[in-house]
Amino acid sequence: MVDWYAEHANADFRDDVARAVGATPERVVPGHATPALIGAVAAAFVRPGDTVFVPEVTDGLHARVSAAHGAAVQQVALRGLELDLADGR
């Protein structure tokens, strides 16, 4: 029997990643590409009316996905590897 469901097909991958980073397999969420993972995170955490801060130096996907979930998007500068939240535009 062929099992087409990704959660079963990714079991070995999740086990290997969990072992490598010291986590449990339940905490590993594989995705088919970055856009799929960004969409999944937005669907889980972004609600209409939320404010989402995104760095100016991005491809825009984070902003588009957040806006599609009803968030107000504010672009901010990066200072090193941190978002400058005081810079919200």
N, CA, C and O atoms as a GROMACS GRO file, in nm:
protein
  356
    1MET      N    1   0.084  -0.118   0.000
    1MET     CA    2   0.000   0.000   0.000
    1MET      C    3   0.088   0.124   0.000
    1MET      O    4   0.187   0.131   0.074
    2VAL      N    5   0.054   0.219  -0.081
    2VAL     CA    6   0.128   0.345  -0.089
    2VAL      C    7   0.063   0.446   0.004
    2VAL      O    8  -0.059   0.464   0.003
    3ASP      N    9   0.144   0.512   0.085
    3ASP     CA   10   0.094   0.614   0.178
    3ASP      C   11   0.133   0.750   0.123
    3ASP      O   12   0.251   0.785   0.122
    4TRP      N   13   0.036   0.828   0.078
    4TRP     CA   14   0.063   0.956   0.015
    4TRP      C   15   0.064   1.072   0.112
    4TRP      O   16   0.093   1.184   0.073
    5TYR      N   17   0.032   1.048   0.237
    5TYR     CA   18   0.025   1.158   0.333
    5TYR      C   19   0.164   1.196   0.380
    5TYR      O   20   0.241   1.112   0.427
    6ALA      N   21   0.195   1.324   0.368
    6ALA     CA   22   0.330   1.373   0.397
    6ALA      C   23   0.371   1.350   0.541
    6ALA      O   24   0.489   1.324   0.567
    7GLU      N   25   0.278   1.358   0.635
    7GLU     CA   26   0.318   1.341   0.775
    7GLU      C   27   0.375   1.202   0.802
    7GLU      O   28   0.459   1.185   0.891
    8HIS      N   29   0.332   1.102   0.725
    8HIS     CA   30   0.389   0.968   0.740
    8HIS      C   31   0.519   0.956   0.662
    8HIS      O   32   0.614   0.893   0.708
    9ALA      N   33   0.522   1.014   0.545
    9ALA     CA   34   0.641   1.006   0.461
    9ALA      C   35   0.760   1.079   0.523
    9ALA      O   36   0.875   1.045   0.496
   10ASN      N   37   0.732   1.179   0.608
   10ASN     CA   38   0.839   1.259   0.667
   10ASN      C   39   0.882   1.209   0.804
   10ASN      O   40   0.963   1.275   0.870
   11ALA      N   41   0.831   1.097   0.849
   11ALA     CA   42   0.860   1.049   0.985
   11ALA      C   43   1.010   1.031   1.008
   11ALA      O   44   1.062   1.075   1.110
   12ASP      N   45   1.080   0.967   0.915
   12ASP     CA   46   1.224   0.946   0.933
   12ASP      C   47   1.299   1.078   0.934
   12ASP      O   48   1.391   1.098   1.014
   13PHE      N   49   1.258   1.168   0.846
   13PHE     CA   50   1.321   1.300   0.840
   13PHE      C   51   1.302   1.373   0.973
   13PHE      O   52   1.397   1.428   1.028
   14ARG      N   53   1.178   1.373   1.024
   14ARG     CA   54   1.150   1.442   1.150
   14ARG      C   55   1.230   1.379   1.264
   14ARG      O   56   1.283   1.451   1.350
   15ASP      N   57   1.240   1.247   1.267
   15ASP     CA   58   1.319   1.180   1.371
   15ASP      C   59   1.466   1.222   1.363
   15ASP      O   60   1.528   1.253   1.465
   16ASP      N   61   1.521   1.223   1.241
   16ASP     CA   62   1.662   1.259   1.223
   16ASP      C   63   1.689   1.404   1.264
   16ASP      O   64   1.788   1.431   1.333
   17VAL      N   65   1.603   1.496   1.222
   17VAL     CA   66   1.622   1.638   1.256
   17VAL      C   67   1.608   1.657   1.406
   17VAL      O   68   1.688   1.728   1.468
   18ALA      N   69   1.507   1.595   1.465
   18ALA     CA   70   1.486   1.608   1.610
   18ALA      C   71   1.608   1.559   1.687
   18ALA      O   72   1.652   1.624   1.782
   19ARG      N   73   1.661   1.447   1.648
   19ARG     CA   74   1.779   1.392   1.714
   19ARG      C   75   1.898   1.488   1.698
   19ARG      O   76   1.975   1.507   1.792
   20ALA      N   77   1.913   1.545   1.580
   20ALA     CA   78   2.027   1.634   1.553
   20ALA      C   79   2.022   1.764   1.633
   20ALA      O   80   2.126   1.818   1.670
   21VAL      N   81   1.901   1.814   1.661
   21VAL     CA   82   1.889   1.942   1.731
   21VAL      C   83   1.844   1.927   1.876
   21VAL      O   84   1.825   2.027   1.945
   22GLY      N   85   1.827   1.804   1.922
   22GLY     CA   86   1.789   1.781   2.060
   22GLY      C   87   1.644   1.814   2.090
   22GLY      O   88   1.612   1.863   2.198
   23ALA      N   89   1.556   1.785   1.996
   23ALA     CA   90   1.413   1.810   2.014
   23ALA      C   91   1.337   1.679   2.000
   23ALA      O   92   1.397   1.573   1.979
   24THR      N   93   1.207   1.687   2.011
   24THR     CA   94   1.124   1.570   1.984
   24THR      C   95   1.068   1.582   1.843
   24THR      O   96   1.052   1.693   1.793
   25PRO      N   97   1.038   1.471   1.778
   25PRO     CA   98   0.986   1.476   1.641
   25PRO      C   99   0.858   1.559   1.628
   25PRO      O  100   0.833   1.616   1.522
   26GLU      N  101   0.779   1.566   1.733
   26GLU     CA  102   0.655   1.644   1.729
   26GLU      C  103   0.682   1.794   1.712
   26GLU      O  104   0.593   1.868   1.672
   27ARG      N  105   0.804   1.838   1.743
   27ARG     CA  106   0.839   1.979   1.734
   27ARG      C  107   0.904   2.015   1.601
   27ARG      O  108   0.942   2.130   1.579
   28VAL      N  109   0.919   1.917   1.512
   28VAL     CA  110   0.978   1.939   1.381
   28VAL      C  111   0.865   1.947   1.278
   28VAL      O  112   0.785   1.854   1.266
   29VAL      N  113   0.860   2.058   1.204
   29VAL     CA  114   0.755   2.078   1.105
   29VAL      C  115   0.818   2.092   0.968
   29VAL      O  116   0.861   2.201   0.930
   30PRO      N  117   0.824   1.984   0.893
   30PRO     CA  118   0.880   1.994   0.758
   30PRO      C  119   0.784   2.064   0.664
   30PRO      O  120   0.662   2.059   0.681
   31GLY      N  121   0.840   2.129   0.564
   31GLY     CA  122   0.758   2.195   0.463
   31GLY      C  123   0.818   2.172   0.326
   31GLY      O  124   0.935   2.137   0.313
   32HIS      N  125   0.737   2.191   0.225
   32HIS     CA  126   0.783   2.167   0.089
   32HIS      C  127   0.865   2.283   0.034
   32HIS      O  128   0.940   2.266  -0.062
   33ALA      N  129   0.851   2.400   0.094
   33ALA     CA  130   0.928   2.517   0.052
   33ALA      C  131   0.903   2.628   0.154
   33ALA      O  132   0.807   2.622   0.232
   34THR      N  133   0.988   2.727   0.152
   34THR     CA  134   0.974   2.838   0.246
   34THR      C  135   0.836   2.903   0.239
   34THR      O  136   0.778   2.929   0.344
   35PRO      N  137   0.780   2.930   0.121
   35PRO     CA  138   0.647   2.992   0.119
   35PRO      C  139   0.541   2.910   0.191
   35PRO      O  140   0.453   2.967   0.255
   36ALA      N  141   0.549   2.778   0.183
   36ALA     CA  142   0.452   2.694   0.252
   36ALA      C  143   0.465   2.710   0.403
   36ALA      O  144   0.365   2.715   0.474
   37LEU      N  145   0.588   2.717   0.452
   37LEU     CA  146   0.609   2.733   0.596
   37LEU      C  147   0.567   2.871   0.644
   37LEU      O  148   0.508   2.884   0.751
   38ILE      N  149   0.598   2.974   0.565
   38ILE     CA  150   0.555   3.110   0.601
   38ILE      C  151   0.403   3.116   0.608
   38ILE      O  152   0.347   3.175   0.699
   39GLY      N  153   0.337   3.056   0.512
   39GLY     CA  154   0.191   3.052   0.511
   39GLY      C  155   0.134   2.976   0.631
   39GLY      O  156   0.034   3.019   0.689
   40ALA      N  157   0.196   2.866   0.667
   40ALA     CA  158   0.149   2.787   0.781
   40ALA      C  159   0.165   2.865   0.912
   40ALA      O  160   0.077   2.862   0.997
   41VAL      N  161   0.277   2.933   0.928
   41VAL     CA  162   0.299   3.013   1.049
   41VAL      C  163   0.199   3.128   1.055
   41VAL      O  164   0.142   3.155   1.161
   42ALA      N  165   0.177   3.194   0.944
   42ALA     CA  166   0.080   3.304   0.941
   42ALA      C  167  -0.060   3.254   0.973
   42ALA      O  168  -0.133   3.318   1.049
   43ALA      N  169  -0.098   3.141   0.917
   43ALA     CA  170  -0.231   3.086   0.943
   43ALA      C  171  -0.249   3.051   1.090
   43ALA      O  172  -0.359   3.062   1.145
   44ALA      N  173  -0.141   3.008   1.154
   44ALA     CA  174  -0.149   2.969   1.294
   44ALA      C  175  -0.147   3.087   1.390
   44ALA      O  176  -0.209   3.082   1.496
   45PHE      N  177  -0.076   3.194   1.354
   45PHE     CA  178  -0.052   3.299   1.453
   45PHE      C  179  -0.102   3.439   1.417
   45PHE      O  180  -0.119   3.521   1.507
   46VAL      N  181  -0.126   3.468   1.290
   46VAL     CA  182  -0.165   3.604   1.251
   46VAL      C  183  -0.317   3.613   1.244
   46VAL      O  184  -0.382   3.532   1.177
   47ARG      N  185  -0.371   3.711   1.313
   47ARG     CA  186  -0.515   3.734   1.316
   47ARG      C  187  -0.547   3.871   1.259
   47ARG      O  188  -0.464   3.961   1.266
   48PRO      N  189  -0.667   3.889   1.203
   48PRO     CA  190  -0.705   4.022   1.153
   48PRO      C  191  -0.687   4.127   1.263
   48PRO      O  192  -0.728   4.109   1.378
   49GLY      N  193  -0.625   4.238   1.224
   49GLY     CA  194  -0.600   4.346   1.318
   49GLY      C  195  -0.464   4.339   1.387
   49GLY      O  196  -0.422   4.438   1.447
   50ASP      N  197  -0.395   4.225   1.378
   50ASP     CA  198  -0.260   4.216   1.435
   50ASP      C  199  -0.167   4.310   1.358
   50ASP      O  200  -0.193   4.344   1.243
   51THR      N  201  -0.059   4.350   1.423
   51THR     CA  202   0.046   4.423   1.355
   51THR      C  203   0.165   4.329   1.339
   51THR      O  204   0.210   4.267   1.435
   52VAL      N  205   0.214   4.319   1.217
   52VAL     CA  206   0.328   4.234   1.186
   52VAL      C  207   0.442   4.324   1.137
   52VAL      O  208   0.424   4.402   1.044
   53PHE      N  209   0.557   4.312   1.200
   53PHE     CA  210   0.675   4.387   1.160
   53PHE      C  211   0.760   4.300   1.069
   53PHE      O  212   0.791   4.186   1.104
   54VAL      N  213   0.798   4.352   0.954
   54VAL     CA  214   0.884   4.278   0.861
   54VAL      C  215   1.003   4.365   0.824
   54VAL      O  216   0.990   4.487   0.815
   55PRO      N  217   1.118   4.304   0.804
   55PRO     CA  218   1.235   4.383   0.766
   55PRO      C  219   1.220   4.440   0.625
   55PRO      O  220   1.157   4.380   0.538
   56GLU      N  221   1.280   4.556   0.605
   56GLU     CA  222   1.277   4.618   0.471
   56GLU      C  223   1.348   4.531   0.369
   56GLU      O  224   1.311   4.530   0.252
   57VAL      N  225   1.448   4.460   0.412
   57VAL     CA  226   1.528   4.378   0.320
   57VAL      C  227   1.473   4.236   0.315
   57VAL      O  228   1.532   4.143   0.370
   58THR      N  229   1.360   4.221   0.250
   58THR     CA  230   1.300   4.090   0.231
   58THR      C  231   1.235   4.089   0.093
   58THR      O  232   1.219   4.193   0.029
   59ASP      N  233   1.199   3.971   0.050
   59ASP     CA  234   1.138   3.960  -0.084
   59ASP      C  235   0.991   4.002  -0.086
   59ASP      O  236   0.930   4.005  -0.193
   60GLY      N  237   0.935   4.034   0.028
   60GLY     CA  238   0.797   4.080   0.034
   60GLY      C  239   0.695   3.972   0.066
   60GLY      O  240   0.579   4.003   0.093
   61LEU      N  241   0.736   3.846   0.064
   61LEU     CA  242   0.642   3.738   0.090
   61LEU      C  243   0.583   3.747   0.231
   61LEU      O  244   0.463   3.727   0.249
   62HIS      N  245   0.666   3.777   0.330
   62HIS     CA  246   0.617   3.787   0.468
   62HIS      C  247   0.508   3.892   0.477
   62HIS      O  248   0.405   3.870   0.541
   63ALA      N  249   0.530   4.007   0.414
   63ALA     CA  250   0.432   4.116   0.418
   63ALA      C  251   0.303   4.076   0.346
   63ALA      O  252   0.194   4.101   0.397
   64ARG      N  253   0.314   4.015   0.228
   64ARG     CA  254   0.195   3.978   0.151
   64ARG      C  255   0.112   3.872   0.224
   64ARG      O  256  -0.011   3.882   0.228
   65VAL      N  257   0.178   3.774   0.280
   65VAL     CA  258   0.105   3.668   0.350
   65VAL      C  259   0.040   3.724   0.476
   65VAL      O  260  -0.075   3.690   0.507
   66SER      N  261   0.111   3.808   0.550
   66SER     CA  262   0.055   3.868   0.672
   66SER      C  263  -0.066   3.954   0.638
   66SER      O  264  -0.168   3.948   0.706
   67ALA      N  265  -0.054   4.035   0.533
   67ALA     CA  266  -0.166   4.121   0.492
   67ALA      C  267  -0.285   4.036   0.447
   67ALA      O  268  -0.399   4.071   0.474
   68ALA      N  269  -0.259   3.926   0.382
   68ALA     CA  270  -0.367   3.838   0.338
   68ALA      C  271  -0.443   3.778   0.455
   68ALA      O  272  -0.560   3.741   0.442
   69HIS      N  273  -0.377   3.768   0.571
   69HIS     CA  274  -0.443   3.718   0.692
   69HIS      C  275  -0.502   3.832   0.775
   69HIS      O  276  -0.546   3.810   0.888
   70GLY      N  277  -0.503   3.953   0.719
   70GLY     CA  278  -0.569   4.065   0.784
   70GLY      C  279  -0.483   4.149   0.875
   70GLY      O  280  -0.534   4.234   0.949
   71ALA      N  281  -0.353   4.129   0.871
   71ALA     CA  282  -0.264   4.205   0.958
   71ALA      C  283  -0.228   4.340   0.897
   71ALA      O  284  -0.226   4.357   0.775
   72ALA      N  285  -0.200   4.435   0.984
   72ALA     CA  286  -0.139   4.561   0.943
   72ALA      C  287   0.011   4.536   0.939
   72ALA      O  288   0.069   4.492   1.038
   73VAL      N  289   0.073   4.562   0.826
   73VAL     CA  290   0.215   4.533   0.808
   73VAL      C  291   0.296   4.660   0.819
   73VAL      O  292   0.266   4.760   0.755
   74GLN      N  293   0.401   4.656   0.902
   74GLN     CA  294   0.493   4.768   0.915
   74GLN      C  295   0.633   4.721   0.880
   74GLN      O  296   0.685   4.627   0.940
   75GLN      N  297   0.692   4.787   0.783
   75GLN     CA  298   0.831   4.756   0.748
   75GLN      C  299   0.924   4.831   0.841
   75GLN      O  300   0.901   4.948   0.873
   76VAL      N  301   1.029   4.765   0.885
   76VAL     CA  302   1.126   4.825   0.976
   76VAL      C  303   1.267   4.795   0.928
   76VAL      O  304   1.291   4.698   0.855
   77ALA      N  305   1.358   4.879   0.970
   77ALA     CA  306   1.499   4.861   0.934
   77ALA      C  307   1.560   4.747   1.016
   77ALA      O  308   1.512   4.713   1.125
   78LEU      N  309   1.664   4.690   0.962
   78LEU     CA  310   1.743   4.593   1.037
   78LEU      C  311   1.863   4.665   1.096
   78LEU      O  312   1.929   4.744   1.028
   79ARG      N  313   1.892   4.636   1.220
   79ARG     CA  314   2.013   4.685   1.287
   79ARG      C  315   2.091   4.560   1.325
   79ARG      O  316   2.063   4.497   1.427
   80GLY      N  317   2.187   4.526   1.244
   80GLY     CA  318   2.255   4.398   1.262
   80GLY      C  319   2.159   4.288   1.222
   80GLY      O  320   2.111   4.285   1.109
   81LEU      N  321   2.130   4.198   1.316
   81LEU     CA  322   2.034   4.091   1.289
   81LEU      C  323   1.904   4.112   1.365
   81LEU      O  324   1.824   4.019   1.379
   82GLU      N  325   1.881   4.234   1.415
   82GLU     CA  326   1.760   4.262   1.492
   82GLU      C  327   1.672   4.364   1.420
   82GLU      O  328   1.721   4.452   1.350
   83LEU      N  329   1.542   4.351   1.439
   83LEU     CA  330   1.448   4.447   1.382
   83LEU      C  331   1.448   4.572   1.470
   83LEU      O  332   1.443   4.563   1.593
   84ASP      N  333   1.453   4.688   1.408
   84ASP     CA  334   1.446   4.816   1.478
   84ASP      C  335   1.299   4.854   1.487
   84ASP      O  336   1.248   4.925   1.400
   85LEU      N  337   1.229   4.809   1.592
   85LEU     CA  338   1.086   4.830   1.603
   85LEU      C  339   1.049   4.976   1.621
   85LEU      O  340   0.935   5.014   1.593
   86ALA      N  341   1.142   5.058   1.667
   86ALA     CA  342   1.116   5.201   1.681
   86ALA      C  343   1.109   5.268   1.543
   86ALA      O  344   1.063   5.382   1.530
   87ASP      N  345   1.154   5.197   1.440
   87ASP     CA  346   1.159   5.251   1.304
   87ASP      C  347   1.031   5.220   1.225
   87ASP      O  348   1.025   5.252   1.106
   88GLY      N  349   0.929   5.160   1.287
   88GLY     CA  350   0.808   5.118   1.216
   88GLY      C  351   0.754   5.226   1.123
   88GLY      O  352   0.738   5.341   1.164
   89ARG      N  353   0.727   5.188   0.999
   89ARG     CA  354   0.676   5.283   0.899
   89ARG      C  355   0.533   5.251   0.867
   89ARG      O  356   0.472   5.320   0.784
   0.00000   0.00000   0.00000
